[in-house]
Amino acid sequence: MKQVLLIALVVALTVGAMAAGAGIYKWAAPEPVIVPPTIVPPTPEPMPSKPLLDRLMLEYVIDSKSPGRPCLIDGPKLPSVRYVYKDGKWIYHSSGDRCDGLETWEIDDVTGAIKYVGSQKSPYAAIS
């Protein structure tokens, strides 16, 4: 009987020591550091890529009421047809057999909205 009481005392002391150790660990442990999320500022660079701009122009051509549509259907004939980014808009120039000179469209960088700007017959119209 004496041995049973001794074993019970050892078990009780072991459990007490473990509980005290866990309490000391929790008390001494450093507070968790909460890192606030990083806020990335918007980039001033244009977002769409050339393939995306090409797809936007294709959707524009599919609409039969789009101004300048015949020029785009015929396909650009100038090797200098390009997208130029200026003031939040992409400028697209095209010329060909069914174009009225150099025709120009603007594509809004944020919304993707396309606006027909018009045509120029001056050779210096697109330089700006």
C-alpha positions in Angstrom: 0.0 0.0 0.0 2.9 2.3 0.8 4.2 1.8 -2.8 0.9 2.7 -4.4 0.8 5.9 -2.4 4.3 6.7 -3.5 3.5 6.0 -7.2 0.4 8.2 -6.9 2.4 11.0 -5.4 5.1 10.7 -8.2 2.3 10.8 -10.8 0.7 13.8 -9.2 4.0 15.7 -8.9 4.8 14.9 -12.6 1.4 16.2 -13.8 1.8 19.3 -11.6 5.3 20.0 -12.9 4.1 19.6 -16.5 1.2 22.0 -15.9 3.5 24.5 -14.3 5.9 24.2 -17.2 3.1 24.8 -19.7 1.9 27.8 -17.8 5.5 29.3 -17.6 5.9 28.7 -21.4 2.6 30.4 -22.2 3.5 33.3 -19.9 7.1 33.7 -21.2 6.3 33.2 -24.9 6.5 36.3 -27.1 3.3 37.8 -28.4 2.6 36.9 -32.0 3.5 39.6 -34.4 0.7 40.6 -36.7 2.1 42.0 -40.0 -0.3 44.3 -41.7 -1.0 43.5 -45.4 1.2 45.2 -47.9 -0.7 47.7 -50.0 0.7 47.8 -53.5 0.1 51.2 -55.2 -1.4 51.1 -58.7 1.1 51.1 -61.5 1.1 54.1 -63.8 2.1 51.7 -66.6 -0.5 50.6 -69.2 -2.1 47.3 -68.5 -3.3 45.6 -71.7 -0.9 43.7 -73.8 -0.8 43.8 -77.6 -2.8 40.6 -78.0 -5.5 41.9 -75.7 -5.7 45.2 -77.7 -5.9 43.2 -80.9 -8.9 41.2 -79.4 -10.6 44.5 -78.4 -10.2 45.8 -81.9 -11.6 42.5 -83.3 -14.7 42.9 -81.1 -15.0 46.5 -82.3 -14.9 45.3 -86.0 -17.6 42.7 -85.4 -20.1 45.5 -84.5 -21.4 46.5 -88.0 -22.1 50.1 -86.8 -18.5 50.9 -85.7 -17.0 53.9 -87.4 -14.0 53.1 -89.6 -15.0 49.5 -89.8 -14.1 49.0 -93.5 -10.6 50.2 -92.8 -10.1 47.5 -90.1 -11.8 44.7 -92.1 -9.5 45.3 -95.1 -6.5 45.0 -92.8 -3.7 47.5 -92.2 -1.4 48.1 -95.1 1.3 50.2 -93.3 4.1 48.4 -91.6 4.0 51.3 -89.0 0.5 50.4 -87.8 1.0 50.4 -84.0 -0.4 51.0 -80.6 1.0 54.1 -78.9 0.2 54.7 -75.2 -0.5 58.4 -74.3 -2.4 59.9 -71.4 -4.2 56.8 -70.3 -5.3 55.8 -73.8 -3.9 53.5 -76.5 -3.8 55.2 -79.9 -4.2 52.8 -82.9 -3.4 54.0 -86.4 -4.4 52.1 -89.6 -4.3 52.8 -93.3 -5.2 50.7 -96.3 -7.2 50.5 -99.5 -10.5 50.9 -97.8 -9.3 53.6 -95.3 -9.8 57.3 -95.6 -6.2 58.3 -95.2 -4.7 57.4 -91.8 -7.5 56.4 -89.5 -7.2 56.6 -85.7 -8.9 55.0 -82.8 -8.4 55.5 -79.0 -8.7 52.6 -76.6 -9.2 53.5 -72.9 -6.6 51.7 -70.8 -8.9 51.2 -67.9 -12.3 50.4 -69.5 -11.2 49.1 -72.9 -13.7 51.4 -74.5 -12.9 52.1 -78.1 -13.5 55.5 -79.7 -13.1 56.4 -83.4 -11.1 59.6 -83.5 -11.2 60.1 -87.3 -9.0 60.2 -90.3 -6.1 62.4 -91.5 -4.8 62.8 -95.0 -1.8 64.8 -94.0 1.5 62.8 -93.9 2.3 64.5 -90.6 -1.0 63.8 -88.8 0.2 60.8 -86.8 3.4 62.5 -85.6 2.8 64.0 -82.2 
